[in-house]
Amino acid sequence: MKHSWHIRKIDKNIAVVAYSLYPKPHSRVVAGLVEVDILNFDVQCLEVEPKHRRKGYATALMKRVIQDFGNEELSIIVEPEDFYDDAISIRNLQQFYRSFGFRGRGIFMTRAPSSMVRANK
C-alpha cells in the first residue's frame, strides 16, 4: 500500500492531533482521517472515503493511533455517520475496534493501556 502520513495539530488549546492518509505519495486527495483528543485520549473520528474502503486505510490509521497513544487508556464513541450515503453498521464498527483491543457494550468502548493489554493475554 502506497501512502504518506500527514500529521498536524489542529489547535493547541483543544489538543487534537489529526492523521491524514493519502492513497499515493504527494497526493492531495485524502483517503482517510483520524483525530485524537490528546487531553482525554478520545478517538474523535475515523473516516475513510467509500472508494478507498476495504484497502486497509482504516487499519493503518488505527495502528498509528495505537503506536502513538497505546500506553494511555483510549476511548471512543461508536457512531456510524452517513457522510457518504454509505454508513457502516455499529456492529461492524464494534468488531473493527475490538480487533485493536477496545472493549465495551453499546456505543461506548475503551482500550486499556498497552502494558495492561499485554498483561491480560
Backbone bond lengths (Angstrom), bond angles and torsions (degrees), N, CA, C in turn:
res aa  C-N    CA-C-N  psi(-1)  N-CA   C-N-CA  omega(-1)  CA-C   N-CA-C  phi
1 M - - - 1.447 - - 1.523 108.00 -
2 K 1.299 116.55 123.10 1.455 120.45 177.13 1.521 108.64 -90.70
3 H 1.304 114.90 127.58 1.455 118.86 177.11 1.518 109.46 -161.33
4 S 1.289 114.98 164.58 1.454 120.57 172.90 1.520 107.54 -135.73
5 W 1.304 115.15 151.31 1.456 120.51 -178.66 1.512 109.86 -96.62
6 H 1.289 115.41 140.25 1.458 121.21 170.78 1.521 105.38 -124.52
7 I 1.303 116.74 112.35 1.458 121.18 -177.32 1.526 107.79 -111.43
8 R 1.322 115.63 131.00 1.454 118.57 179.46 1.515 110.58 -147.41
9 K 1.310 116.52 146.85 1.459 120.82 171.05 1.517 106.66 -88.37
10 I 1.302 116.64 128.21 1.457 120.16 -178.90 1.522 109.80 -74.28
11 D 1.311 116.80 -48.05 1.452 120.71 -178.33 1.527 107.75 -158.81
12 K 1.302 116.58 128.24 1.470 121.28 -178.39 1.532 111.66 -61.35
13 N 1.350 117.44 -34.45 1.455 120.82 -177.46 1.522 113.29 -71.27
14 I 1.317 117.66 -33.79 1.456 118.79 178.08 1.520 111.32 -96.19
15 A 1.325 116.61 -9.84 1.460 122.74 172.11 1.518 113.67 54.10
16 V 1.298 116.11 54.83 1.462 121.49 175.65 1.520 108.42 -111.48
17 V 1.307 115.76 132.87 1.455 121.67 174.66 1.521 107.10 -109.50
18 A 1.315 116.44 131.79 1.464 121.11 179.44 1.514 109.14 -115.65
19 Y 1.317 115.81 135.63 1.452 122.66 174.46 1.525 107.01 -113.77
20 S 1.306 116.50 124.86 1.463 120.91 177.14 1.519 108.59 -109.92
21 L 1.296 116.43 141.98 1.458 121.97 -178.90 1.519 108.43 -119.00
22 Y 1.318 115.49 127.53 1.464 121.88 -177.17 1.526 109.13 -107.68
23 P 1.332 117.60 142.09 1.462 120.10 -177.71 1.526 113.59 -67.60
24 K 1.330 117.34 -25.28 1.460 121.69 -179.71 1.522 108.63 -140.51
25 P 1.332 117.64 149.56 1.467 118.73 175.04 1.531 110.73 -57.16
26 H 1.300 115.54 141.01 1.465 124.21 178.03 1.527 113.18 66.20
27 S 1.309 117.73 14.43 1.462 121.68 177.36 1.527 109.40 -78.08
28 R 1.298 116.31 149.85 1.465 120.97 174.67 1.528 110.86 -98.13
29 V 1.311 117.67 -5.72 1.457 122.75 -179.23 1.528 108.82 -87.37
30 V 1.313 116.61 125.46 1.469 120.97 178.84 1.521 108.27 -91.26
31 A 1.332 116.39 122.42 1.463 121.05 178.02 1.517 110.81 -85.71
32 G 1.335 116.42 -35.13 1.450 120.25 -177.53 1.513 111.98 -152.99
33 L 1.328 115.02 159.03 1.456 121.57 -177.52 1.520 108.61 -147.64
34 V 1.330 117.13 139.19 1.459 121.63 170.57 1.519 107.18 -134.84
35 E 1.331 116.51 140.31 1.458 122.00 177.90 1.516 109.19 -121.82
36 V 1.334 115.70 138.50 1.464 121.54 -179.75 1.520 108.79 -127.58
37 D 1.330 116.60 124.80 1.463 122.24 173.09 1.519 106.38 -78.20
38 I 1.340 117.48 110.68 1.465 119.82 -173.52 1.527 112.92 -86.69
39 L 1.324 118.35 2.31 1.459 120.36 170.55 1.521 110.28 -86.49
40 N 1.330 116.25 -40.40 1.468 121.66 -177.81 1.523 113.07 -108.29
41 F 1.323 117.64 -5.58 1.459 124.14 -177.96 1.524 111.63 56.32
42 D 1.335 114.43 47.48 1.462 122.10 175.01 1.522 108.62 -102.03
43 V 1.321 115.55 132.21 1.456 119.93 169.97 1.523 104.41 -80.99
44 Q 1.329 116.36 110.71 1.456 120.00 -171.39 1.512 113.82 -85.93
45 C 1.296 117.64 -34.07 1.463 119.22 176.47 1.521 108.99 -160.01
46 L 1.287 115.35 151.97 1.456 123.25 172.92 1.524 105.37 -140.59
47 E 1.315 115.88 116.26 1.465 120.68 -177.57 1.519 109.81 -129.17
48 V 1.321 115.50 137.70 1.457 122.32 171.63 1.521 106.19 -134.37
49 E 1.332 116.99 128.06 1.462 120.32 179.38 1.527 109.81 -61.69
50 P 1.329 117.44 143.22 1.468 121.06 -177.10 1.521 114.84 -50.42
51 K 1.328 118.18 -41.98 1.468 118.86 -177.53 1.525 112.72 -70.04
52 H 1.329 117.40 -11.40 1.465 121.07 178.21 1.533 112.55 -108.12
53 R 1.329 117.39 4.78 1.474 120.70 179.95 1.518 110.97 -74.67
54 R 1.326 113.93 158.76 1.476 123.00 178.93 1.531 111.32 66.30
55 K 1.340 116.73 26.00 1.464 121.42 177.95 1.526 111.37 -119.38
56 G 1.326 117.20 3.76 1.462 120.75 177.95 1.513 114.97 92.50
57 Y 1.335 118.29 6.49 1.461 120.14 -177.98 1.530 112.06 -68.60
58 A 1.319 118.53 -45.41 1.465 120.62 178.91 1.531 110.08 -61.99
59 T 1.322 116.51 -40.53 1.461 120.55 177.74 1.526 110.78 -62.95
60 A 1.322 117.29 -44.13 1.467 120.95 178.76 1.528 111.00 -61.83
61 L 1.332 116.95 -41.14 1.458 120.33 178.82 1.525 111.43 -64.47
62 M 1.329 117.23 -44.86 1.467 119.70 -179.70 1.525 111.34 -68.31
63 K 1.316 118.19 -35.45 1.469 120.20 175.62 1.524 110.34 -60.38
64 R 1.331 116.50 -39.05 1.460 119.85 178.43 1.528 111.08 -66.23
65 V 1.330 117.11 -41.16 1.467 121.14 177.28 1.527 110.02 -61.15
66 I 1.327 117.49 -46.29 1.467 121.29 -179.84 1.526 110.06 -64.57
67 Q 1.312 117.15 -39.17 1.468 120.92 178.48 1.537 110.47 -60.61
68 D 1.321 116.85 -44.33 1.461 121.09 -175.56 1.525 113.83 -83.60
69 F 1.338 117.57 -32.20 1.464 120.60 -172.80 1.525 113.31 -124.94
70 G 1.320 117.63 14.79 1.462 121.07 -176.13 1.517 115.39 -65.11
71 N 1.328 118.18 -19.01 1.463 120.45 178.94 1.519 112.39 -85.39
72 E 1.319 117.46 4.34 1.462 123.58 177.70 1.525 109.08 -114.15
73 E 1.332 115.86 155.93 1.457 118.74 172.68 1.522 107.51 -76.45
74 L 1.315 116.30 119.19 1.461 121.94 -178.97 1.521 109.84 -100.65
75 S 1.311 116.49 149.02 1.461 120.18 175.02 1.515 109.56 -133.55
76 I 1.318 114.20 158.72 1.463 120.28 178.75 1.527 108.23 -152.72
77 I 1.313 115.67 145.27 1.462 121.28 170.46 1.522 105.95 -105.04
78 V 1.325 115.38 118.51 1.463 121.45 -175.02 1.524 108.61 -84.96
79 E 1.310 115.26 103.68 1.463 121.50 -179.93 1.522 109.00 -135.23
80 P 1.319 117.95 100.48 1.461 118.35 176.21 1.517 109.47 -64.69
81 E 1.301 116.15 134.44 1.457 121.20 179.90 1.521 107.91 -116.03
82 D 1.282 115.93 144.72 1.456 121.55 -175.47 1.526 111.33 -94.93
83 F 1.358 116.38 50.93 1.459 120.50 -178.89 1.518 111.92 -63.60
84 Y 1.301 116.82 -34.59 1.463 120.70 -172.68 1.528 112.70 -116.19
85 D 1.331 116.93 21.48 1.463 122.03 -177.24 1.524 111.82 58.66
86 D 1.315 116.61 27.20 1.463 120.95 -176.76 1.533 108.82 -148.74
87 A 1.316 116.31 54.05 1.460 120.46 -176.22 1.528 111.13 -64.46
88 I 1.312 115.10 145.59 1.459 122.41 178.00 1.522 107.51 -94.35
89 S 1.319 118.04 144.86 1.454 120.99 -176.42 1.527 111.63 -69.09
90 I 1.320 115.67 153.71 1.470 120.78 176.97 1.519 109.65 -59.10
91 R 1.316 117.93 -41.41 1.466 121.54 -179.37 1.532 111.46 -58.64
92 N 1.331 116.92 -44.77 1.468 119.97 178.79 1.526 111.67 -66.47
93 L 1.336 116.85 -38.81 1.464 119.78 177.48 1.525 111.18 -65.16
94 Q 1.337 116.99 -42.83 1.467 120.21 178.07 1.520 110.65 -60.02
95 Q 1.302 117.60 -43.45 1.462 121.90 178.69 1.534 110.12 -61.84
96 F 1.319 117.47 -42.15 1.459 121.80 178.09 1.528 110.51 -60.18
97 Y 1.332 117.66 -49.99 1.466 120.47 -177.85 1.534 111.95 -69.14
98 R 1.327 117.75 -32.07 1.469 119.92 175.40 1.527 111.57 -60.93
99 S 1.336 116.58 -32.02 1.462 119.55 179.61 1.534 111.64 -66.00
100 F 1.337 117.46 -14.23 1.464 122.33 176.61 1.520 111.92 -105.42
101 G 1.331 117.16 10.96 1.461 120.76 175.96 1.511 115.16 94.68
102 F 1.332 118.62 4.65 1.457 120.57 176.89 1.527 108.55 -74.68
103 R 1.326 115.94 144.52 1.462 122.08 178.91 1.524 108.54 -133.74
104 G 1.314 115.87 156.17 1.455 120.54 176.50 1.514 111.02 145.20
105 R 1.311 114.25 167.69 1.469 121.14 177.01 1.515 108.94 -115.83
106 G 1.287 115.59 157.82 1.454 118.62 -179.41 1.515 110.65 69.95
107 I 1.314 115.21 -144.43 1.457 118.39 -174.95 1.529 113.50 -94.71
108 F 1.343 119.51 -10.58 1.457 121.40 -178.54 1.527 110.02 -99.60
109 M 1.322 116.09 122.88 1.459 121.40 -179.52 1.529 109.42 -130.94
110 T 1.317 116.12 147.44 1.463 121.11 176.77 1.519 109.77 -130.85
111 R 1.325 115.10 159.13 1.465 122.16 177.46 1.511 107.51 -128.38
112 A 1.335 116.04 124.43 1.462 121.12 178.62 1.524 109.23 -67.21
113 P 1.354 116.80 154.90 1.461 119.10 175.26 1.529 111.30 -54.71
114 S 1.321 117.01 149.58 1.461 122.34 -175.58 1.519 112.94 -53.54
115 S 1.319 117.98 -37.92 1.461 120.18 -179.60 1.521 110.64 -62.91
116 M 1.339 117.91 -35.68 1.456 121.15 178.63 1.514 110.97 -76.98
117 V 1.323 118.29 -35.89 1.462 121.81 178.05 1.521 109.78 -60.79
118 R 1.345 116.42 -45.23 1.472 120.29 178.86 1.523 111.64 -63.70
119 A 1.343 117.25 -38.77 1.457 120.95 -177.49 1.522 111.76 -67.20
120 N 1.338 117.36 -28.24 1.459 121.21 -178.50 1.516 113.57 -83.02
121 K 1.335 118.02 -10.09 1.473 120.27 -177.74 1.492 110.94 -85.30
